[in-house]
Amino acid sequence: MADVIERALESYEIQEARREPASSFYARLVASSGADIDLEKIIREGR
């Protein structure tokens, strides 16, 4: 049940805020692991 609610809230957030879904954000981080990640830059780009 909690998983369904979490997905619904994420979907609503994407529609309302026009932001990248958290799952995509984390997938990008994992894909670039091993590289030096500037989290502050990623956060600024998302705003």
Rosetta blueprint (number, residue, H / E / L):
1 M L
2 A H
3 D H
4 V H
5 I H
6 E H
7 R H
8 A H
9 L H
10 E H
11 S H
12 Y H
13 E H
14 I H
15 Q H
16 E H
17 A H
18 R L
19 R L
20 E L
21 P L
22 A H
23 S H
24 S H
25 F H
26 Y H
27 A H
28 R H
29 L H
30 V H
31 A H
32 S L
33 S L
34 G L
35 A L
36 D L
37 I L
38 D L
39 L H
40 E H
41 K H
42 I H
43 I H
44 R H
45 E H
46 G H
47 R L
